[in-house]
Amino acid sequence: MSKVASNVSFTNEQVCYTFPARLRSGGVFSPDFFTGTVQLLNIQILMIVILSNLLHFFLHRLGIISFTSQCLAGVILGPTILAKYDYYRDHIFPQKSQDALVVTANMGYSMFMFLTGVKMDFGMLLRSGRKVMILGIATVLLPYMIGLGFQFTRIEAAPGLLERMQIIGSTAIQSMTTFPVVSHLMTELKLTNTELGRLALSTSLISGIVAASLELGATIITQIRGILNAGLTLGSALFAAFVLRPIMVWVIGQTPEGQKVHPACVPLLFAVAVVYEIFFDAMNQSPAMGPFVLGLAVPPGPPLGSAVVQSMETVTTSVFFPLFVVTAVMRGDLASFFWEFDNKGYYGSSLVMATVTKFLVCLFLSLPWMPRRDSVVLSLIMCSKGVYELSVYTFHRDTTSINEGYFSLNVVAIFINTVIIPILIKHLYDPSRKYAGYQSRNLFSLKPRTELRVLPCIYKPDHIISTINLLDLTCPTQDNPLGVYALHLVELVGRATPVFVSHQKQKPVSDSCSIDVILAFNQYERRSQQQHIGTPHAAATTTTVGTFTSISHHRFMSDDICTLALDKEVSLLLLPFHVKWGADGRVECADNSFRIVNSKVLERAPCSVGIFFDRGSFVSRQTTSDGGDDQPDHFYSVCVIYMGGGDDHEALCFAMRAAREPSLRLTILHLVPSDDDDDDMSVSRRRNARMASERLYDEVVLKEAMKGISGLANVRYEEHAVEDGPQTALLVREIANEHDLFVVGRRHGLDSKQTMGLTEWSEFPELGVVGDLLASPDLETKTSVLVVQQQKQVKK
C-alpha cells in the first residue's frame, strides 16, 4: 500500500490516494459503502442526471434551455449550496473521487464535440454569400478590437499583470461565436432547418474559423514551439479532410442504397476520434477540438453520419454532456464570489462592453438586408455563450491561468446569458416564417450567366416524363447551366422512422422504390451532355442532376421539400398538380393528400414555386441536334398570359428562357383593362396612384423582356383589352386549344379588373384565377399548364 499526494481538479488541495484503488465496497449496509470507486461514480452520475433533468422538466416551460438547467444543477451540487455541508463533501463528492468523475465528464465533452462536427455540413461555408462572410468576420474582429481599445483606456484600474491578461483573454472569448454553441442553441429552439438558423450556423462557422486562426496565431507568438505545434495541428486537419474523408466517401459508395454501413465503421471512427483528442492535447490545443475537426470530415447524413449520430447521440446528450456541464460549474463557489472577489465592477463592465459591442456590430451589418426583428434575433444568437466558453474557462481554471473569483464571474455571466437570450429569441422569432428568405431566389432576380437551380418533385411515376419535358424548356447552355435536384416523395407506410436518401452518395439497388426516378433523370443528364458533343464548349456541363428520396408522412413532406430547397438554394420548385387527366383530357383521379402538400409548400417555400399539370398535349419533345440546319418536325406552342404583378413577371422570365428553343413558338398574350369613363369612380385617389405606379412598372418589365427576345422569329406578341373577369374567361376558353402549354402567374391576393368576379368561383385556389380556368373539368382541351408563384419576400 502506498500513499501519494494529488492536486485534484475541483479544488486545489492535497489529498491521499490508496493504491491499488478499492473499486467496490462491502454493500449498501456496509459502513464503507461510499468508499468504492464504482459505487461512488454511479451515485454521482445518477444524482447529476436526475437533478438536471428534473430541473429542466419544470424550467423548460419558461423557455429555459437544457444547458441552463444543467448549470443550475451544478450550482446546487457544488460549493455554492450542498458542498458547504461536511457529510455531503466528505462522502458524496469527496476529493479522492473527483479524478474519475472529471475524466468521465471530459470524455463526454469530447464525444459531444465529435457529434457536433459530424452533424455539421461544412459545405455551407462554400455556399455562404459575401454578406455572410463579412458578417462572420466582422462580428469577431470588430468587437475584439473595440474591446481591447476599451481595456487600454482603463488599464490603470487593473491591479496587476495577471488581471490585465485575464481581461484581454476574456475580451477575446466574448468576441467569439462558436459553431458548437450556436448549433446546440438552434437544436434546443428547433431552428436548425429555418433560414434564420442556417444563416446563424453559417455565420458562426465563419466566426469560429476566424477565432481559431487568431488562437493559432497567438500560440505561435507566445510559445517557443508554437510554430511546430500550429503546423502539426493544421496538418492533422488537412489529413482528415484529404485522406480520411475520401476513405469515408468510398465506404459510403460501397454501401447499397438504403442499407447501413458495416458495423465496424462506427467503432473504428470513434477510435480515430480518440487518437485526434490525444494528438491535440499533445499540441497544447483543446483536446476536444481534435474530435470536432475529425467530425467535420465525416460526410453528413446517411448512411455514415446518421449511423454515428444514432449510435452515440442519446448517451452523449442525456448523460455525458450534462455530466461535463454540471462538474464544470461545480468548480466555482458562486456565492462567495459576490462577497470576496475584488474589482467586480471592472471585470463585469469588460464583459458587458464586449457583449454589447458584438450585438451592435451584428445588428448594424445585418439591418440593410434583413427585417429588423430577425436582425435583432440574429444578433442575439451571435452573442450567445455556452458549453465551449465554459470549457475554456474550466481549462484555464484547472491550469491556474485564472483565479477562482474570475472563473466564478464568467460562470455567472454564461448563466445569465443562457437564461436571457433563448427567452428573447422565443418571444421575438415567429416560427411560422421558418423558411422565409432574406435573399432573392427566383427567376426574375437571377443574374445573367448564373446557374438556374430547379427542384422538381415527383409524387408518382406518371410525373417523370412530363417533368423532364418541362425542364427541357429551360434551355440550359454553358453560360446559363441548369442544376436539377429531383426529389421523389414516398408515403411512409409500414415503418416508424422517416428516411431521406441522397442517391449520389450510395450506389442504388435494383429494388429501390426510386429506381425509375434515378434512371430517368440520369438518362436526362446524359442526353443533355450528348446534345452538346461537337460544340466549342463540349467539355463544359450544361446540366447537372442530383436525385433524392424522401419517405415520410404526408404532413411532413412539405418540410422535406422546403428544407432541400433551402439547402440547395434553388430558384424554382416544381410541384405536380394533384389531379390526373387521362389521354382523352378527362379527369381520372385526384389525390387530396398531395393537394395539401402543395398548399403548404406555396405558403412556406423559400423560392419561387411552379405547379404543373399535363392534360395530354405535352408529349415527348423531338429536337434536331445533328447538323442544326434541319427544321424541327413539330413545333410546340407555348403561351404566357401576362397581366402584371410579381407572379406574372416570374412566368414571363420562364417563357423567355423557353424562347431560345428553335422548336418552340412563344406567344406573349398581354391582357390589359379596357378604358371606361367610370371604372375608377369608386376607387380612392391613393389607390389609383398605386395602381398606376404598378401598371407602369409592369409595362417596363414587359418592354425589357421583349427587348431581350426581339431578335427571335419564333416569338409573337398580342395585346387584348378586356372589361372584366367573365370576358377574360371567355377569351381563355377560345384559345385553350391553340397552344400546347400555358404559363401563367398565380396572382394570389391581387385584385385587377381583368379577373374581377372570378375569384369567388375558383375551384383550385392554389392555381390562381387563370390556372383554375384552364384546369376546369368542363374545359374540353388537352393543353398543359404551368402556374408560377414568385418567391414571397420577407418584409422589412
Buried (B, 14 or more C-beta within 10 A) or exposed (E): EEEEEBEBBBBEEEBEBEEEEEEEBEEEEEEEBBBBBEBBBEBBBEBBBEBBBEBBEEBBEEBBBBBBBBBBBBBBBBBBBBBEEEEBBEBBBBBBBBBBBBEBBBBBBBBBBBBBBBBBBBEBBEEBBEBBBEBBBBBBBBBBEBBBEBBEEEEEBBEEEEBBEBBBBBBBBBBBBBBBBBBBBBBBBEBBBBBBBBBBBBBBBBBBBBBBEBBBEBBBEEEEEBEEBBEBBEEBBEBBBEEBBEEBBEBBEEBBBBEBBBEEBBEEBBEBBBEBBEBBBEBEBBBBBBBBBBBBBBBBBBBBBBBBBEBBBEEBBBBBBBBBBBBBBBBBBBBBBEEEBEBEEBBEBBBEBBBEBBBBBBBEBBBEEBBEBBBBBBBBBBBBBBBBBBBBBBBBBBEEBBBBBBBBBBBBBBBEBBBBBBBBBBEEBEEEBBBBBBBBBBBBBBEEEEBBBBBBBBBEEEBBBBBBBBBBBBBBBBEBBBBBBBBBBBEBEEEEEBBBBBBEBBEBEEEBBBBEBBBBBBEBBEEBBEBBEEBEEEEEBBBBBBBBBBBBEBEBBBBBBBBBBBBBBBBBBBBBBBBBBEEEBEEEEEBEEBBBBBBBBBBBBBBBBBBBBBBBBBBEBEBEEEEEEEEBEEEBBBBBBBBBBBBBBBBBBBBBBBBBBBBBBBBBBBBBBEEEEEEBEEEEEEEEEEBEEBBEEBEEBBEEBBEEBEEBEBBEBEEBEBBBBEBBBEBBBEBBBEBBBBBBBBBBEBEBBBBBBBBEEBEBBBBBBBBBBBBBEEBEBBBBBBBBBBBBBBEE
